[in-house]
């Protein structure tokens, strides 16, 4: 099973026996990395990690199991059998569409527009790439995402500058940014609290899903892509 994440801490949570974990970072090399991993053998693909909230009622730590992935007006359904298994394993998870984007959506107004335009309840930067590759190879695909920044919350610039291309966080860059922009301090503190809640929920979800991401009979799943 191939598990795609965007950040290094997500990779550590996702890791386990039988899992090939790809940390996409800024996503530039993700398609090529996925193709190589699939060539080595793959029964399904999972997009795993945190996401930005688009639906106004979702809070930090809310778990999403994607019903479909939306990008550029295209809608790519996830595997229904897999989704139902995940929802059974994580009873509090919400089933709904995810939007895929190439860059962070950090402004509440932009989140509102994306939600209204697509109907998506959350947004991330990896799921649409995973869905496209899965459809190309006719492999089942799902996405498990936990909200970190709710729809009404803005991510301050000082948080964004700390995102390295490899998925790690440059804390020195964050501190330097805060020296230049002390007005960002409350937002950075709130972002850290949101991230803590999201990380705890992601870890709990991973534990609930078990060694096979909740799919002990994964090889028997029926392909369900459009």
LINNOR-V445257 format. One line per field, one symbol per residue. phi: phi as a letter, one per 40 degrees, with the letter a starting at -180 (. if undefined). A space follows every 10 residues. Layout:
# LINNOR-V445257
phi=???
This chain:
# LINNOR-V445257
phi=.bbbbbbccc ccccdidgbb cbccfcgcbc dcccccccdc habibbcbic accbccccbd gccbbccabb afgcbbcccc ccdccccccb dccbcacbcb bcadbbcdcc cccccccbgc baaabbdccc cccccdcfbc aabbbbcbbc dcccccdccc ccccccgcbc cccccccccc bcccddcccc cccccccccc cccccccccg dbfgbcbdcc cccabc
